[in-house]
Every structure is written in C-alpha cells, then in structure tokens.
C-alpha cells in the first residue's frame, strides 16, 4: 500500500514540477535554438529569466526524477544525495549558459553573465533606455563600478536556497509516505509556504527588479519589497535547517535556525554590496537609512538581518511547543 501511494506521489511530483517548469524550460529551448541558428541571442529576444530559472527548473526536475533511486541508495540521507546531484546539475548548466550564450544589442555584444549584471540594477524598461548612458550617470557609475564576477554570490545563494527548499519539501513528504513518520509534517508544510512565497518574490523581482530605476535611492514600494525579500530568504533558509532539528533543546532547535537565517540575510547584503561596488541601496531618508559610521550598513539593514532571525526563532519556538505538548498528551 505504501509503495502504491509513494508511486502516485512520485508521479504527481514529477508531473507537477514539469508543468510548473514549462515556461522557463521553453525559454531555454528558445535561447539554445537562437544560439544554434544565429550564434547569438538578440536583446529583444532574450528572456530575462532564463538564468537562473531554466537551470533551477532543470536541477529540481533532475532531483525529483532520481528521488526513488536516492531513497533506495541513501535511505535517510536521500535528500542529501538528491540535493548534491541537483545542485551540481544547476551549477553545470548555469555556468554553461553564462559562458556560451551571447547577447547582442545595438551597441554591444556581451556574454550572458555580463548582461545579467545589468539586469540586476534596474527594471528591463529602464535598462533599455539607459544602458547606453551608464558611463555618464554618477548614480549608475556607483552601481556598476568595474565588473566583478563575485556579484553572482547573491545570485547563486537565491538559486541554491530555492533548489534545496523545494527538494526538502518533495523528498520530505515522500519519505513521510514511506516511513509513516509525521514528525516533520508541520515544518514541511511551513517550508512549502515559505518556498512558494520566496519563489513568488523571485519571479516578481525577475520581471520588475522591484521597480528599481538604476538609482541608489529606491522608492518606498521597492524598499518594502526588497526588505520582504531579504527577510523571506533568511526565514526560508532557517526553516530548511530547523526542519531537521525539531524536538531538540532550544539552543539547537530554535536559535541555530535563527542564526542561519540572519547569516544568510547578511550574505545577501554582502552580495548586493559587491554588485554595487561597495554600496547598498538606500531604502529611505533619515538616520535610520543612513550608513553607520565605519560600515556600509544602515540601522534599517541591521534590523532586516536581525528580523529574519527573530521571525525564524518565533516560528520554531511555536513548533517546538506544539511538539512538547503532543508528547505530554
């Protein structure tokens, strides 16, 4: 009965991931076709979300397809095996796209990894209007600086978090069906919610760049969305770690996930700082949004880093109290 139920779940997972990935995968096919036919991808035909979303979708699909094999070979460590293989596939595909796909505009011919850096700065519409005047705009000079491939740090963090969190859900529910152990059920449901919210924000950012206009000073809407994005990233990562630590003493089950959440948010800020040549976006005016003397971070930035950890700690404090109550009953 369990095998039959797992087979249905496995088929549903594969079909679900494939259907959810149709759009990014079709864009990947289109870009590869353009490269084969024309040797380049013209700017007007470039789907701005091909990286990292096409490699992410392929990586998750690979991870799901090998789930039965990983469960059979690695038993309780199936998620580790599947995540390692899926992450390896992502980086292989991502680097292949970055190095081999060429984007051609009216002014330049650039590798995809260079083009991606421009798209991280402003909305595609603004980018199309200002790309030829970057060198004459002080704000954008600050934004762009000299090209540094390390800007992709935050790019890769986002991708790996998505892959690991999605696979954690898919493998977690699959193993729950196999062993009938529902200890991680609540944390996996929470992980699914966090992953969907984070994925939604990623898609929004991909199409809109949160409505940034190429300036260090961003609008209130952009500031709110960027703050939410950073906090949700940290919480998603913290929930991932905490889903394996439920039921242990508070230092481990609550504060380690909280620390991981804050550290991940901090690393995202570091990636942004690399992208912006040592600067961070200004989310408003006033002392809360002014850099603290001696460091680039503002009080608002530090609040965001701490907030991601506090939200994660609150979540696992509640989850652990539920577990302890169930044990008492």
Secondary structure, DSSP 8 states (H G I E B T S, - for coil): -HHHHHHHHHHHHHHHHHHHTHHHHHHHHHHHHHHHHHSSEEGGG--TTHHHHHHHHHHHHHHHHTHHHHHHHHGGGHHHHHHHHHHHHHHHHHHHHHHH-EEE-SS-EEEHHHHHHHHTTB-HHHHHHHGGGGGG-HHHHHHH-S--GGGHHHHHHHHHHHHHHHHHHHHHHHHHHHH---TTHHHHHHHHHHHHHHHHHHHHHHHHGGG-BSSSB--HHHHHHHHHHHHHHHHHHHHHHHTTTTTS-HIIIIIIHHHHHHHHHHHHHHHHHHHTTT---B-SSSGGGSB-TTSS-BHHHHHHHHHHHHHHHHHHHHHHHHHHHHHH-
